[in-house]
Amino acid sequence: MAGDPDDAPASTLTESAGRSMRGRRRYANRRSRQLMEGRATAAPRRSADASGYGRQMASWTIRPAATVDIDAVLGLWGSSDAMPSSTDNPSALTRLINEFNGLLLAERAGVLIGTLIATWDGWRGNMYRLVVDQRVRRQGLALALVAAGEERLTRLGCRRFSALVTDTHDHAVSFWTAAGYSADPTMTRYVKMP
Ligand SMILES: CC(C)(COP(=O)(O)OP(=O)(O)OC[C@H]1O[C@@H](n2cnc3c(N)ncnc32)[C@H](O)[C@@H]1OP(=O)(O)O)[C@@H](O)C(=O)NCCC(=O)NCCS
């Protein structure tokens, strides 16, 4: 839709994303801006594999997904120990992209390396499917995706972000804690399958 702030091109997303976080965690803000713009200075900790991935400095582009990306997204999810769900299929992703523009992708040299679903339901903003290619982990990409998701949701009017986190997955809990999130002790997720 013309004039929809959600139509912002990838460059706008990456350049402005850190600004919405100003005043929350000063250090984290500065780092996440650098990360989203692909100019983080910390070198990856792991050694290079045959593809050379491990030696690259952090650099990527974050943009909204299009339907042509669906096969690559499902491929990444299938190979990256993401928790499978009943909506991991082309029709659900087509609806997510076309009706909600709710899927962000990270690419390096044209190759998909990360995803985040960040959706606004008119009341709250929710994040799902934060997945980073195993070859590029611990370079700050997940932080960059979350910062981009927060930026998108803030532009849509969101004032509170939520993430679904499996609390028995230590790496996921550590990540969301590092991103500035904490478990809400007053809330429990109630689920009903139709
Ligand atoms: C969780 C995940 C998205 C993290 O991606 P990432 O790009 O490696 O994360 P980042 O580099 O942005 O990490 C930022 C911080 O989060 C924490 N963190 C990230 N991965 C961690 C891990 N495996 N163990 C402990 N802490 C971790 C660290 O504090 C890290 O900072 P540091 O590297 O300076 O120590 C990635 O491991 C993944 O895709 N896992 C499989 C899918 C999944 O479980 N998703 C989460 C669903 S809730």
The ligand as a Gaussian input file, in Angstrom:
#p B3LYP/6-31G(d) Opt

LIG

0 1
 C       19.102000     -18.301000      19.254000
 C       19.746000     -17.804000      17.957000
 C       18.674000     -17.135000      17.104000
 C       20.859000     -16.800000      18.293000
 O       21.376000     -16.271000      17.085000
 P       22.808000     -15.512000      17.040000
 O       22.848000     -14.685000      15.815000
 O       23.875000     -16.513000      17.213000
 O       22.729000     -14.599000      18.328000
 P       23.606000     -13.268000      18.614000
 O       24.957000     -13.431000      17.990000
 O       22.826000     -12.070000      18.215000
 O       23.752000     -13.359000      20.194000
 C       23.600000     -12.236000      21.032000
 C       23.788000     -12.678000      22.470000
 O       22.786000     -13.668000      22.817000
 C       23.374000     -14.653000      23.677000
 N       23.442000     -15.955000      22.978000
 C       23.241000     -16.189000      21.665000
 N       23.359000     -17.510000      21.393000
 C       23.656000     -18.109000      22.564000
 C       23.897000     -19.471000      22.927000
 N       23.871000     -20.494000      22.033000
 N       24.172000     -19.745000      24.238000
 C       24.191000     -18.763000      25.150000
 N       23.974000     -17.432000      24.864000
 C       23.702000     -17.133000      23.578000
 C       24.787000     -14.160000      23.983000
 O       24.723000     -13.297000      25.110000
 C       25.097000     -13.365000      22.714000
 O       26.102000     -12.377000      22.918000
 P       27.669000     -12.815000      22.828000
 O       27.839000     -13.573000      21.560000
 O       28.368000     -11.464000      22.822000
 O       27.941000     -13.641000      24.039000
 C       20.385000     -18.983000      17.166000
 O       21.196000     -19.739000      18.041000
 C       19.377000     -19.917000      16.521000
 O       18.933000     -19.677000      15.398000
 N       19.010000     -21.013000      17.221000
 C       18.030000     -22.002000      16.678000
 C       16.615000     -21.430000      16.659000
 C       16.188000     -20.929000      18.019000
 O       16.316000     -21.627000      19.024000
 N       15.663000     -19.693000      18.031000
 C       15.195000     -19.046000      19.234000
 C       13.731000     -19.253000      19.370000
 S       13.071000     -18.464000      20.848000

